[in-house]
Amino acid sequence: MANVPRRSLFQMAGAAALLRAGAASAQQAPGQPGQPGMPGQPFMSGQGGFGQRQGTNRGMFPGQGGNTEAFPGLDRRARVALTTGADRRKNVYEALMAVDADLQPKLKQRKYVVIKPNFVNTQNQLAASHVDGVRGILDYLAQKFNGPVVIAESSAGSTQQGFDNFRYTTLPNEYKKQQVKLIDLNAEAKFERIAVLDADLHIVPLRLAARLVDPDAFVISSAMLKTHNTAVASLSIKNMVLGAPLHYAPGESGRWNEKRKFHVGLRQTHYNMLLTAQRLAPSWGAAVIDGFEGMEGNGPASGTPVPSRLALASADFVATDRTAAECMGIDPEWLGYVKYCGEMQLGQFDPAKIDVIGGKVADAKKQYRMHPDIDRELKWQGPMTELPFNLGWVKTPEYNDPYPA
């Protein structure tokens, strides 16, 4: 981030109420290094120090205008299917079948399906969507959808290398009826622009893959359970919002990468992911998380495996990610971008309105070891400590408040 003072990016962007306030003050016994405490407890940082976990209560911090109003809740309930077992492909298939009634209304209206895998790394299988999980999705579609299917990704590296290394190239012959095609979104090079914030809180354009915002597409996020070095966890929404920004096409002389525009400051990261999710959400059809083998520690590309042996599926991406976080032993309140998506009604974040069907979270839950930087990752919460001068609200002896309490 640039070394300049910053006002809350949410005020600058016209969304001041998005910044959640409040800090837990209780001091309890610490956990292990790099491991979060239980919800409501502090955690031990990876550097040997203590980091105080922020609370979930809204407060009245300076810069909020004294506004403590919560966002209106989303009325509709969400269903998330949770399946477990020793067969990755079967887990994914059965999870989708369990929520088929929720998927069909939108699926019937779309002309084709886009399956969006996660190829953050095109050589490490643990960091990428496994082809057998995608087979589980295709098995479901073979029974429930008659149109063509596109598997499309905008990898941080070479998408085609990912297709080759992870054996996705066998799928078109295996699923001829579904007319499966593999598409490198960077090579396709079709996009539309939205505006996001840079390190100085100025708006800049961001190019998103056109296919992922196509109103004719039913987009399926084929994600995993992974810890993350910035966003705490990488799940179904993260897979979409960081997969949609493009970079230079193969063979293109200039080098550029729109994904870098998310790494401009921790608070901007979460807010920019919200802005991107708002544009992508109309095409979202199903969130699928293949948690057969998750990743803990140094995610999203270099962590170690966790045999969770589960799959999640839902028409609601927010509810899916909240449930996935619980299966990883992560407080969902730590996932700023998921919480923001819930507050902006892109999905259901209220656990009282989420019905988990099939398995039970308590039975499937494993405590994932967090990234060593978890204490720094959680600093998106609470008040800003770098505050610049203010205009219009500065109280001086001759100041008359135009908006008295």
C-alpha positions as CSV (number, residue, x, y, z in Angstrom):
1,M,0.0,0.0,0.0
2,A,1.1,3.5,-0.6
3,N,2.4,5.3,2.5
4,V,-0.3,7.9,2.6
5,P,-3.0,8.4,5.2
6,R,-6.4,6.9,4.3
7,R,-10.0,7.5,5.2
8,S,-12.2,4.5,5.4
9,L,-12.5,3.2,1.9
10,F,-16.2,2.6,2.5
11,Q,-16.8,6.2,3.1
12,M,-14.8,7.2,0.1
13,A,-16.8,4.8,-2.1
14,G,-20.2,5.8,-0.7
15,A,-20.7,2.8,1.5
16,A,-19.7,3.9,4.9
17,A,-21.8,1.4,6.8
18,L,-20.0,-1.6,5.4
19,L,-17.1,-1.2,7.9
20,R,-18.0,-3.3,10.8
21,A,-16.9,-2.0,14.3
22,G,-16.3,-3.3,17.7
23,A,-13.4,-5.1,19.4
24,A,-13.5,-7.9,21.9
25,S,-11.7,-6.9,25.1
26,A,-11.7,-10.2,27.1
27,Q,-8.3,-11.8,27.4
28,Q,-8.3,-15.6,27.6
29,A,-5.8,-18.4,27.2
30,P,-4.0,-18.3,23.9
31,G,-4.1,-21.0,21.2
32,Q,-1.2,-22.4,19.2
33,P,1.0,-20.3,16.9
34,G,-0.8,-19.6,13.6
35,Q,-4.0,-21.1,15.0
36,P,-7.1,-19.0,15.7
37,G,-8.9,-19.2,19.0
38,M,-12.5,-20.2,19.3
39,P,-15.0,-17.5,18.3
40,G,-14.8,-14.7,20.9
41,Q,-11.3,-15.6,22.0
42,P,-7.9,-14.1,21.1
43,F,-5.5,-16.0,18.9
44,M,-1.8,-16.5,18.9
45,S,0.0,-14.9,15.9
46,G,2.5,-16.8,13.8
47,Q,5.3,-14.5,14.9
48,G,4.9,-15.4,18.6
49,G,2.7,-12.4,19.6
50,F,-0.9,-12.2,20.5
51,G,-3.5,-10.7,18.2
52,Q,-6.9,-9.7,19.6
53,R,-9.7,-11.0,17.6
54,Q,-12.3,-8.3,16.7
55,G,-15.7,-8.7,18.1
56,T,-18.9,-8.8,16.1
57,N,-20.9,-6.0,17.8
58,R,-21.4,-2.8,15.9
59,G,-20.1,0.3,17.8
60,M,-19.9,4.0,17.2
61,F,-16.4,4.7,16.0
62,P,-15.5,8.1,14.6
63,G,-16.2,8.3,10.9
64,Q,-19.5,6.3,11.0
65,G,-21.6,9.5,11.6
66,G,-23.0,7.9,14.7
67,N,-24.8,5.3,12.5
68,T,-25.3,2.0,14.3
69,E,-28.1,0.8,12.0
70,A,-27.5,-2.8,10.8
71,F,-28.1,-3.8,7.2
72,P,-31.6,-5.3,6.6
73,G,-31.5,-9.1,6.7
74,L,-32.3,-11.4,3.8
75,D,-35.6,-13.0,4.4
76,R,-35.3,-16.1,2.3
77,R,-33.8,-19.2,3.7
78,A,-30.9,-21.0,2.1
79,R,-30.2,-24.8,1.8
80,V,-26.7,-26.2,1.8
81,A,-26.1,-29.8,1.1
82,L,-23.2,-31.5,3.0
83,T,-22.1,-34.9,1.9
84,T,-19.2,-37.0,3.2
85,G,-17.6,-40.2,2.1
86,A,-14.5,-41.9,0.6
87,D,-15.4,-41.1,-3.1
88,R,-14.7,-37.5,-4.1
89,R,-16.8,-37.7,-7.3
90,K,-19.8,-39.3,-5.6
91,N,-19.7,-36.7,-2.8
92,V,-20.0,-33.8,-5.3
93,Y,-22.6,-35.5,-7.3
94,E,-24.8,-36.3,-4.3
95,A,-24.5,-32.8,-2.9
96,L,-25.7,-31.3,-6.2
97,M,-28.6,-33.8,-6.4
98,A,-29.7,-32.9,-2.9
99,V,-30.2,-29.3,-3.8
100,D,-31.4,-29.9,-7.4
101,A,-34.8,-28.4,-6.7
102,D,-33.1,-25.1,-5.7
103,L,-30.9,-25.1,-8.9
104,Q,-33.5,-26.0,-11.5
105,P,-35.5,-22.7,-11.6
106,K,-32.4,-20.8,-12.9
107,L,-30.8,-23.8,-14.7
108,K,-33.9,-24.2,-16.9
109,Q,-33.6,-20.6,-18.1
110,R,-30.0,-20.7,-19.2
111,K,-28.5,-21.7,-22.5
112,Y,-25.3,-23.2,-21.3
113,V,-23.3,-24.0,-18.2
114,V,-19.9,-22.6,-17.2
115,I,-17.9,-24.6,-14.7
116,K,-15.2,-22.3,-13.1
117,P,-12.4,-24.3,-11.5
118,N,-9.6,-22.9,-9.4
119,F,-6.1,-23.0,-10.9
120,V,-4.3,-20.6,-8.6
121,N,-1.4,-22.9,-9.2
122,T,-1.1,-25.0,-12.3
123,Q,1.4,-27.6,-11.0
124,N,0.3,-28.3,-7.4
125,Q,-2.8,-30.5,-7.5
126,L,-3.6,-29.7,-3.8
127,A,-4.0,-26.0,-4.8
128,A,-6.3,-26.7,-7.8
129,S,-9.8,-28.1,-8.4
130,H,-9.5,-31.8,-8.9
131,V,-10.8,-33.3,-12.1
132,D,-12.8,-35.9,-10.2
133,G,-14.7,-33.2,-8.4
134,V,-15.5,-31.7,-11.8
135,R,-16.6,-35.2,-13.0
136,G,-19.1,-35.2,-10.1
137,I,-20.5,-31.9,-11.5
138,L,-20.7,-33.2,-15.0
139,D,-22.4,-36.4,-13.8
140,Y,-25.1,-34.2,-12.3
141,L,-25.4,-32.1,-15.4
142,A,-25.7,-35.2,-17.6
143,Q,-28.9,-36.0,-15.9
144,K,-30.3,-32.5,-15.2
145,F,-29.2,-30.3,-18.2
146,N,-29.4,-30.8,-21.9
147,G,-27.2,-27.9,-23.1
148,P,-23.5,-27.5,-23.7
149,V,-21.0,-27.1,-20.9
150,V,-17.9,-24.9,-20.8
151,I,-15.1,-25.4,-18.3
152,A,-13.5,-21.9,-18.2
153,E,-10.7,-20.5,-16.1
154,S,-8.4,-17.4,-16.0
155,S,-5.5,-18.9,-14.2
156,A,-2.9,-16.7,-12.5
157,G,-0.4,-18.5,-14.7
158,S,-1.0,-20.6,-17.8
159,T,-4.6,-22.0,-17.9
160,Q,-3.8,-24.5,-20.6
161,Q,-1.0,-25.8,-18.5
162,G,-3.5,-26.4,-15.7
163,F,-5.9,-28.2,-18.1
164,D,-3.0,-30.4,-19.2
165,N,-1.4,-31.1,-15.8
166,F,-4.6,-31.9,-14.0
167,R,-6.0,-34.0,-16.9
168,Y,-9.0,-31.9,-17.8
169,T,-8.2,-32.6,-21.4
170,T,-9.8,-36.0,-21.1
171,L,-13.2,-34.6,-20.2
172,P,-14.5,-33.6,-23.7
173,N,-14.3,-37.2,-24.9
174,E,-15.8,-38.6,-21.7
175,Y,-18.8,-36.2,-21.9
176,K,-19.5,-35.9,-25.6
177,K,-23.3,-35.5,-25.0
178,Q,-22.5,-32.4,-22.9
179,Q,-20.4,-30.9,-25.7
180,V,-17.7,-30.0,-23.1
181,K,-15.2,-27.4,-24.1
182,L,-12.1,-26.1,-22.3
183,I,-11.7,-22.4,-22.5
184,D,-8.8,-20.2,-21.3
185,L,-10.5,-16.9,-20.5
186,N,-7.2,-15.1,-20.8
187,A,-6.8,-16.3,-24.4
188,E,-10.5,-15.7,-25.2
189,A,-9.8,-12.1,-24.1
190,K,-13.4,-10.9,-24.0
191,F,-14.2,-8.7,-21.0
192,E,-16.3,-5.9,-19.5
193,R,-15.1,-3.3,-17.0
194,I,-16.1,-2.4,-13.5
195,A,-14.6,0.1,-11.2
196,V,-12.6,-0.9,-8.0
197,L,-10.4,1.0,-5.6
198,D,-6.6,1.3,-5.8
199,A,-4.1,1.8,-2.9
200,D,-4.9,5.5,-2.8
201,L,-8.7,5.0,-2.8
202,H,-9.0,6.2,-6.3
203,I,-11.3,4.2,-8.7
204,V,-9.6,2.3,-11.5
205,P,-11.0,0.0,-14.2
206,L,-11.0,-3.8,-13.8
207,R,-11.5,-6.1,-16.7
208,L,-13.7,-9.1,-15.9
209,A,-14.1,-12.2,-18.2
210,A,-17.2,-11.6,-20.2
211,R,-18.3,-15.2,-20.1
212,L,-18.6,-15.1,-16.3
213,V,-21.2,-12.3,-16.5
214,D,-23.1,-13.7,-19.5
215,P,-26.8,-13.7,-18.7
216,D,-27.2,-16.9,-20.8
217,A,-24.7,-18.8,-18.6
218,F,-25.4,-20.8,-15.5
219,V,-22.1,-20.5,-13.6
220,I,-20.9,-23.1,-11.2
221,S,-18.0,-22.3,-8.9
222,S,-15.9,-25.5,-8.5
223,A,-14.0,-24.5,-5.4
224,M,-12.1,-26.1,-2.5
225,L,-11.5,-25.7,1.2
226,K,-8.3,-23.7,1.5
227,T,-6.8,-21.3,3.9
228,H,-5.6,-18.0,2.4
229,N,-2.7,-15.6,2.9
230,T,-4.9,-12.5,2.6
231,A,-8.6,-13.4,2.7
232,V,-8.4,-16.0,5.6
233,A,-10.1,-18.7,3.4
234,S,-10.6,-19.3,-0.3
235,L,-14.0,-20.8,-1.0
236,S,-16.7,-20.5,-3.7
237,I,-16.9,-16.7,-3.8
238,K,-13.2,-16.1,-3.7
239,N,-12.8,-18.6,-6.6
240,M,-15.2,-16.5,-8.7
241,V,-14.1,-12.9,-7.9
242,L,-10.3,-13.6,-8.3
243,G,-10.8,-15.9,-11.3
244,A,-12.9,-13.4,-13.3
245,P,-10.2,-10.7,-13.6
246,L,-8.0,-11.3,-16.7
247,H,-4.3,-11.1,-17.5
248,Y,-2.4,-10.9,-20.8
249,A,-3.2,-13.5,-23.4
250,P,-0.7,-16.2,-24.3
251,G,1.7,-14.8,-26.8
252,E,0.8,-11.2,-26.1
253,S,3.8,-8.9,-25.9
254,G,2.7,-6.7,-23.1
255,R,2.4,-8.0,-19.6
256,W,-0.5,-7.0,-17.4
257,N,-2.6,-8.7,-14.7
258,E,-5.9,-7.4,-13.4
259,K,-5.7,-9.7,-10.4
260,R,-3.0,-7.4,-8.9
261,K,-5.7,-4.8,-8.4
262,F,-7.0,-6.8,-5.5
263,H,-3.7,-6.6,-3.6
264,V,-3.7,-2.9,-2.9
265,G,-4.5,-2.8,0.8
266,L,-6.3,-5.3,3.1
267,R,-9.5,-3.3,3.4
268,Q,-9.6,-2.6,-0.3
269,T,-9.2,-6.3,-0.9
270,H,-12.4,-7.2,0.8
271,Y,-14.3,-4.3,-0.6
272,N,-13.1,-4.9,-4.2
273,M,-14.1,-8.5,-3.9
274,L,-17.6,-7.3,-2.9
275,L,-17.8,-5.0,-5.9
276,T,-16.7,-7.8,-8.2
277,A,-19.2,-10.3,-6.6
278,Q,-22.0,-7.8,-7.1
279,R,-21.4,-7.8,-10.9
280,L,-20.9,-11.6,-11.1
281,A,-23.8,-12.7,-8.9
282,P,-26.6,-12.5,-11.5
283,S,-24.9,-15.4,-13.4
284,W,-24.2,-17.5,-10.4
285,G,-26.0,-20.8,-10.5
286,A,-24.4,-23.2,-8.0
287,A,-21.6,-23.1,-5.5
288,V,-19.7,-26.4,-5.2
289,I,-16.9,-27.0,-2.7
290,D,-14.9,-30.2,-3.1
291,G,-13.5,-30.6,0.4
292,F,-12.3,-34.1,-0.1
293,E,-8.8,-32.9,0.6
294,G,-8.5,-29.4,1.9
295,M,-5.5,-27.2,2.4
296,E,-4.4,-25.6,5.7
297,G,-1.5,-23.4,6.7
298,N,0.3,-21.6,3.9
299,G,-2.7,-21.4,1.5
300,P,-3.8,-20.8,-1.2
301,A,-1.0,-22.5,-3.1
302,S,1.6,-24.0,-0.7
303,G,-0.3,-25.4,2.3
304,T,-0.6,-28.9,3.6
305,P,-3.4,-31.4,3.1
306,V,-6.4,-32.0,5.4
307,P,-8.5,-35.1,4.7
308,S,-11.9,-33.5,5.2
309,R,-13.7,-36.0,2.8
310,L,-16.7,-33.8,2.2
311,A,-18.5,-31.8,-0.4
312,L,-20.9,-28.8,-0.2
313,A,-23.4,-27.5,-2.8
314,S,-26.0,-24.8,-2.8
315,A,-27.7,-22.2,-5.0
316,D,-26.5,-19.7,-2.3
317,F,-22.8,-18.9,-2.5
318,V,-22.8,-16.9,0.8
319,A,-24.4,-19.6,2.8
320,T,-22.1,-22.2,1.2
321,D,-19.0,-20.2,2.2
322,R,-20.3,-19.7,5.7
323,T,-20.9,-23.4,6.1
324,A,-17.5,-24.2,4.6
325,A,-15.8,-22.0,7.1
326,E,-17.5,-23.7,9.9
327,C,-16.4,-27.1,8.5
328,M,-12.8,-25.7,8.7
329,G,-13.2,-24.5,12.3
330,I,-13.0,-20.9,11.1
331,D,-15.2,-18.1,12.5
332,P,-17.2,-17.0,9.5
333,E,-17.1,-13.4,10.8
334,W,-13.4,-13.4,9.9
335,L,-14.3,-13.6,6.2
336,G,-14.9,-9.9,5.5
337,Y,-15.8,-10.3,1.8
338,V,-18.3,-13.1,2.5
339,K,-19.9,-11.0,5.3
340,Y,-20.1,-8.0,3.0
341,C,-21.8,-10.1,0.3
342,G,-24.3,-11.2,2.9
343,E,-25.0,-7.7,4.1
344,M,-25.6,-6.6,0.5
345,Q,-28.0,-9.5,0.1
346,L,-26.0,-11.6,-2.4
347,G,-26.8,-14.6,-0.2
348,Q,-27.7,-15.7,3.3
349,F,-25.1,-15.1,6.0
350,D,-27.5,-15.5,9.0
351,P,-26.9,-19.0,10.4
352,A,-30.4,-19.1,11.7
353,K,-31.7,-19.0,8.1
354,I,-29.3,-21.6,6.7
355,D,-30.5,-25.2,6.6
356,V,-27.6,-27.7,6.2
357,I,-29.0,-31.0,4.8
358,G,-27.5,-34.4,4.5
359,G,-24.5,-34.4,6.9
360,K,-23.9,-32.4,10.0
361,V,-21.2,-29.7,10.3
362,A,-20.3,-30.9,13.8
363,D,-19.5,-34.3,12.4
364,A,-17.6,-33.1,9.4
365,K,-15.7,-30.3,11.1
366,K,-11.9,-30.3,11.3
367,Q,-9.8,-27.6,12.9
368,Y,-7.7,-26.2,10.0
369,R,-4.4,-24.6,10.9
370,M,-4.5,-21.0,9.8
371,H,-2.0,-19.0,7.7
372,P,0.9,-17.7,9.8
373,D,-0.2,-14.1,9.0
374,I,-3.7,-14.6,10.4
375,D,-3.3,-11.8,13.0
376,R,-2.5,-9.4,10.2
377,E,-5.3,-10.7,7.9
378,L,-7.9,-9.8,10.6
379,K,-6.8,-6.2,10.7
380,W,-9.6,-5.4,8.2
381,Q,-11.9,-5.4,11.2
382,G,-12.6,-2.5,13.5
383,P,-11.5,1.1,13.2
384,M,-8.8,2.6,11.0
385,T,-5.7,3.7,12.8
386,E,-4.4,5.9,9.9
387,L,-6.8,8.8,9.7
388,P,-6.1,11.9,7.6
389,F,-7.5,15.4,8.2
390,N,-11.2,15.8,8.0
391,L,-13.3,18.6,6.5
392,G,-16.9,19.5,7.3
393,W,-16.9,17.7,10.6
394,V,-13.9,19.2,12.3
395,K,-14.9,20.6,15.7
396,T,-13.2,24.0,16.6
397,P,-14.3,26.6,19.2
398,E,-16.3,28.4,16.6
399,Y,-17.7,25.2,15.0
400,N,-21.4,24.7,14.8
401,D,-22.4,21.1,14.2
402,P,-24.9,21.1,11.3
403,Y,-26.2,17.7,12.4
404,P,-26.5,17.9,16.1
405,A,-27.3,14.6,17.9
